[in-house]
Amino acid sequence: MAITHTIAGGMGGIRAAGDLVARMQLSRHMRINQAKEYVANKLHVSVKDLCDPVVMGQVRDDLKLGLIEQKPRRARGMEAKFHIAEVLGIEINSVNKFKEKSGLSAR
């Protein structure tokens, strides 16, 4: 787990796409290059763009995947996690638990 966190931090974490790549490594047991390709395809960007904080800032804002800086009327917290789960096509425990408690059906 420490290696995954180190690599995600090196990719810029939430400033770029490091958190998304790390999530795919941990949830789907993907190797780093496979996870990068998967995330890049889902976000419709190149693998190189995953490390670019300017490009990824715009992509994250457009897809409502959360940003470091809190801006009014922008996705954050659970809303961002809902969008991450949807865009990447993965299950996130906190999202599923939120849906259960609120009476929403899990997808």
HELIX and SHEET records of a PDB file:
HELIX    1   1 ALA A    2  GLY A   10  1                                   9    
HELIX    2   2 GLY A   13  ARG A   15  5                                   3    
HELIX    3   3 GLY A   18  ARG A   28  1                                  11    
HELIX    4   4 ILE A   32  LEU A   43  1                                  12    
HELIX    5   5 LYS A   48  CYS A   51  5                                   4    
HELIX    6   6 PRO A   53  LEU A   63  1                                  11    
HELIX    7   7 GLY A   77  LEU A   88  1                                  12    
HELIX    8   8 ASN A   93  SER A  102  1                                  10    
END                                                                             
